[in-house]
Amino acid sequence: MSSKIEALLRRFKEPSTWAGIAALGALAGVNPAALTQIGTAGPAVAALLAIFLPEAKHAPQDASVE
């Protein structure tokens, strides 16, 4: 998985991200009920993506000691 996608998923798991999205929605005049649904569905989608997307493969570390 790309590091950009991983960073985005980490950001979507943070409550402050959803608070910011709600604030932008309120400024744009979005219905408060819709904001509540977005605030509930957003973290759920991020959690599902975290479950189903594979972890990034890291190069094996060299076990030799210099």
Chimera marker file (.cmm) of the C-alpha trace (Angstrom):
<marker_set name="trace">
<marker id="1" x="0.000" y="0.000" z="0.000" r="1" g="1" b="0" radius="0.5"/>
<marker id="2" x="1.277" y="3.428" z="-0.878" r="1" g="1" b="0" radius="0.5"/>
<marker id="3" x="2.642" y="5.587" z="1.912" r="1" g="1" b="0" radius="0.5"/>
<marker id="4" x="0.255" y="8.365" z="0.811" r="1" g="1" b="0" radius="0.5"/>
<marker id="5" x="-2.747" y="6.075" z="1.256" r="1" g="1" b="0" radius="0.5"/>
<marker id="6" x="-1.433" y="4.934" z="4.643" r="1" g="1" b="0" radius="0.5"/>
<marker id="7" x="-1.022" y="8.543" z="5.743" r="1" g="1" b="0" radius="0.5"/>
<marker id="8" x="-4.549" y="9.338" z="4.544" r="1" g="1" b="0" radius="0.5"/>
<marker id="9" x="-5.990" y="6.358" z="6.442" r="1" g="1" b="0" radius="0.5"/>
<marker id="10" x="-4.169" y="7.410" z="9.615" r="1" g="1" b="0" radius="0.5"/>
<marker id="11" x="-5.577" y="10.923" z="9.217" r="1" g="1" b="0" radius="0.5"/>
<marker id="12" x="-9.117" y="9.604" z="8.700" r="1" g="1" b="0" radius="0.5"/>
<marker id="13" x="-8.885" y="7.688" z="11.980" r="1" g="1" b="0" radius="0.5"/>
<marker id="14" x="-8.337" y="10.911" z="13.922" r="1" g="1" b="0" radius="0.5"/>
<marker id="15" x="-11.419" y="12.581" z="15.459" r="1" g="1" b="0" radius="0.5"/>
<marker id="16" x="-10.033" y="16.028" z="14.625" r="1" g="1" b="0" radius="0.5"/>
<marker id="17" x="-10.216" y="15.209" z="10.908" r="1" g="1" b="0" radius="0.5"/>
<marker id="18" x="-13.943" y="14.529" z="11.172" r="1" g="1" b="0" radius="0.5"/>
<marker id="19" x="-14.441" y="17.634" z="13.304" r="1" g="1" b="0" radius="0.5"/>
<marker id="20" x="-12.766" y="19.657" z="10.556" r="1" g="1" b="0" radius="0.5"/>
<marker id="21" x="-14.934" y="18.054" z="7.879" r="1" g="1" b="0" radius="0.5"/>
<marker id="22" x="-18.033" y="18.842" z="9.950" r="1" g="1" b="0" radius="0.5"/>
<marker id="23" x="-16.911" y="22.459" z="10.415" r="1" g="1" b="0" radius="0.5"/>
<marker id="24" x="-16.371" y="22.872" z="6.670" r="1" g="1" b="0" radius="0.5"/>
<marker id="25" x="-19.754" y="21.312" z="6.019" r="1" g="1" b="0" radius="0.5"/>
<marker id="26" x="-21.430" y="23.664" z="8.482" r="1" g="1" b="0" radius="0.5"/>
<marker id="27" x="-19.767" y="26.656" z="6.806" r="1" g="1" b="0" radius="0.5"/>
<marker id="28" x="-21.009" y="25.410" z="3.447" r="1" g="1" b="0" radius="0.5"/>
<marker id="29" x="-24.556" y="25.080" z="4.786" r="1" g="1" b="0" radius="0.5"/>
<marker id="30" x="-24.785" y="21.284" z="4.773" r="1" g="1" b="0" radius="0.5"/>
<marker id="31" x="-27.724" y="19.834" z="6.723" r="1" g="1" b="0" radius="0.5"/>
<marker id="32" x="-26.609" y="18.960" z="10.312" r="1" g="1" b="0" radius="0.5"/>
<marker id="33" x="-28.225" y="15.514" z="10.017" r="1" g="1" b="0" radius="0.5"/>
<marker id="34" x="-26.047" y="14.798" z="6.978" r="1" g="1" b="0" radius="0.5"/>
<marker id="35" x="-22.957" y="15.913" z="8.907" r="1" g="1" b="0" radius="0.5"/>
<marker id="36" x="-23.842" y="13.471" z="11.681" r="1" g="1" b="0" radius="0.5"/>
<marker id="37" x="-24.147" y="10.648" z="9.159" r="1" g="1" b="0" radius="0.5"/>
<marker id="38" x="-20.818" y="11.582" z="7.570" r="1" g="1" b="0" radius="0.5"/>
<marker id="39" x="-19.190" y="11.720" z="10.996" r="1" g="1" b="0" radius="0.5"/>
<marker id="40" x="-20.447" y="8.209" z="11.694" r="1" g="1" b="0" radius="0.5"/>
<marker id="41" x="-19.818" y="6.649" z="8.295" r="1" g="1" b="0" radius="0.5"/>
<marker id="42" x="-16.381" y="8.175" z="7.701" r="1" g="1" b="0" radius="0.5"/>
<marker id="43" x="-14.518" y="6.423" z="10.521" r="1" g="1" b="0" radius="0.5"/>
<marker id="44" x="-16.380" y="3.192" z="9.729" r="1" g="1" b="0" radius="0.5"/>
<marker id="45" x="-15.137" y="3.315" z="6.127" r="1" g="1" b="0" radius="0.5"/>
<marker id="46" x="-11.584" y="4.056" z="7.308" r="1" g="1" b="0" radius="0.5"/>
<marker id="47" x="-11.769" y="1.072" z="9.662" r="1" g="1" b="0" radius="0.5"/>
<marker id="48" x="-13.002" y="-1.227" z="6.881" r="1" g="1" b="0" radius="0.5"/>
<marker id="49" x="-10.203" y="-0.073" z="4.587" r="1" g="1" b="0" radius="0.5"/>
<marker id="50" x="-7.678" y="-0.722" z="7.348" r="1" g="1" b="0" radius="0.5"/>
<marker id="51" x="-9.039" y="-4.252" z="7.714" r="1" g="1" b="0" radius="0.5"/>
<marker id="52" x="-9.062" y="-5.168" z="4.022" r="1" g="1" b="0" radius="0.5"/>
<marker id="53" x="-6.064" y="-3.335" z="2.571" r="1" g="1" b="0" radius="0.5"/>
<marker id="54" x="-2.744" y="-5.151" z="2.956" r="1" g="1" b="0" radius="0.5"/>
<marker id="55" x="0.074" y="-3.822" z="5.064" r="1" g="1" b="0" radius="0.5"/>
<marker id="56" x="3.054" y="-2.325" z="3.252" r="1" g="1" b="0" radius="0.5"/>
<marker id="57" x="5.805" y="-4.816" z="2.642" r="1" g="1" b="0" radius="0.5"/>
<marker id="58" x="9.054" y="-3.699" z="4.187" r="1" g="1" b="0" radius="0.5"/>
<marker id="59" x="12.469" y="-4.789" z="3.018" r="1" g="1" b="0" radius="0.5"/>
<marker id="60" x="13.994" y="-7.388" z="5.351" r="1" g="1" b="0" radius="0.5"/>
<marker id="61" x="16.445" y="-5.915" z="7.802" r="1" g="1" b="0" radius="0.5"/>
<marker id="62" x="20.025" y="-7.090" z="7.797" r="1" g="1" b="0" radius="0.5"/>
<marker id="63" x="20.656" y="-9.157" z="10.917" r="1" g="1" b="0" radius="0.5"/>
<marker id="64" x="24.422" y="-8.776" z="10.749" r="1" g="1" b="0" radius="0.5"/>
<marker id="65" x="26.148" y="-6.644" z="13.370" r="1" g="1" b="0" radius="0.5"/>
<marker id="66" x="29.028" y="-4.452" z="12.381" r="1" g="1" b="0" radius="0.5"/>
<link id1="1" id2="2" r="1" g="1" b="0" radius="0.2"/>
<link id1="2" id2="3" r="1" g="1" b="0" radius="0.2"/>
<link id1="3" id2="4" r="1" g="1" b="0" radius="0.2"/>
<link id1="4" id2="5" r="1" g="1" b="0" radius="0.2"/>
<link id1="5" id2="6" r="1" g="1" b="0" radius="0.2"/>
<link id1="6" id2="7" r="1" g="1" b="0" radius="0.2"/>
<link id1="7" id2="8" r="1" g="1" b="0" radius="0.2"/>
<link id1="8" id2="9" r="1" g="1" b="0" radius="0.2"/>
<link id1="9" id2="10" r="1" g="1" b="0" radius="0.2"/>
<link id1="10" id2="11" r="1" g="1" b="0" radius="0.2"/>
<link id1="11" id2="12" r="1" g="1" b="0" radius="0.2"/>
<link id1="12" id2="13" r="1" g="1" b="0" radius="0.2"/>
<link id1="13" id2="14" r="1" g="1" b="0" radius="0.2"/>
<link id1="14" id2="15" r="1" g="1" b="0" radius="0.2"/>
<link id1="15" id2="16" r="1" g="1" b="0" radius="0.2"/>
<link id1="16" id2="17" r="1" g="1" b="0" radius="0.2"/>
<link id1="17" id2="18" r="1" g="1" b="0" radius="0.2"/>
<link id1="18" id2="19" r="1" g="1" b="0" radius="0.2"/>
<link id1="19" id2="20" r="1" g="1" b="0" radius="0.2"/>
<link id1="20" id2="21" r="1" g="1" b="0" radius="0.2"/>
<link id1="21" id2="22" r="1" g="1" b="0" radius="0.2"/>
<link id1="22" id2="23" r="1" g="1" b="0" radius="0.2"/>
<link id1="23" id2="24" r="1" g="1" b="0" radius="0.2"/>
<link id1="24" id2="25" r="1" g="1" b="0" radius="0.2"/>
<link id1="25" id2="26" r="1" g="1" b="0" radius="0.2"/>
<link id1="26" id2="27" r="1" g="1" b="0" radius="0.2"/>
<link id1="27" id2="28" r="1" g="1" b="0" radius="0.2"/>
<link id1="28" id2="29" r="1" g="1" b="0" radius="0.2"/>
<link id1="29" id2="30" r="1" g="1" b="0" radius="0.2"/>
<link id1="30" id2="31" r="1" g="1" b="0" radius="0.2"/>
<link id1="31" id2="32" r="1" g="1" b="0" radius="0.2"/>
<link id1="32" id2="33" r="1" g="1" b="0" radius="0.2"/>
<link id1="33" id2="34" r="1" g="1" b="0" radius="0.2"/>
<link id1="34" id2="35" r="1" g="1" b="0" radius="0.2"/>
<link id1="35" id2="36" r="1" g="1" b="0" radius="0.2"/>
<link id1="36" id2="37" r="1" g="1" b="0" radius="0.2"/>
<link id1="37" id2="38" r="1" g="1" b="0" radius="0.2"/>
<link id1="38" id2="39" r="1" g="1" b="0" radius="0.2"/>
<link id1="39" id2="40" r="1" g="1" b="0" radius="0.2"/>
<link id1="40" id2="41" r="1" g="1" b="0" radius="0.2"/>
<link id1="41" id2="42" r="1" g="1" b="0" radius="0.2"/>
<link id1="42" id2="43" r="1" g="1" b="0" radius="0.2"/>
<link id1="43" id2="44" r="1" g="1" b="0" radius="0.2"/>
<link id1="44" id2="45" r="1" g="1" b="0" radius="0.2"/>
<link id1="45" id2="46" r="1" g="1" b="0" radius="0.2"/>
<link id1="46" id2="47" r="1" g="1" b="0" radius="0.2"/>
<link id1="47" id2="48" r="1" g="1" b="0" radius="0.2"/>
<link id1="48" id2="49" r="1" g="1" b="0" radius="0.2"/>
<link id1="49" id2="50" r="1" g="1" b="0" radius="0.2"/>
<link id1="50" id2="51" r="1" g="1" b="0" radius="0.2"/>
<link id1="51" id2="52" r="1" g="1" b="0" radius="0.2"/>
<link id1="52" id2="53" r="1" g="1" b="0" radius="0.2"/>
<link id1="53" id2="54" r="1" g="1" b="0" radius="0.2"/>
<link id1="54" id2="55" r="1" g="1" b="0" radius="0.2"/>
<link id1="55" id2="56" r="1" g="1" b="0" radius="0.2"/>
<link id1="56" id2="57" r="1" g="1" b="0" radius="0.2"/>
<link id1="57" id2="58" r="1" g="1" b="0" radius="0.2"/>
<link id1="58" id2="59" r="1" g="1" b="0" radius="0.2"/>
<link id1="59" id2="60" r="1" g="1" b="0" radius="0.2"/>
<link id1="60" id2="61" r="1" g="1" b="0" radius="0.2"/>
<link id1="61" id2="62" r="1" g="1" b="0" radius="0.2"/>
<link id1="62" id2="63" r="1" g="1" b="0" radius="0.2"/>
<link id1="63" id2="64" r="1" g="1" b="0" radius="0.2"/>
<link id1="64" id2="65" r="1" g="1" b="0" radius="0.2"/>
<link id1="65" id2="66" r="1" g="1" b="0" radius="0.2"/>
</marker_set>
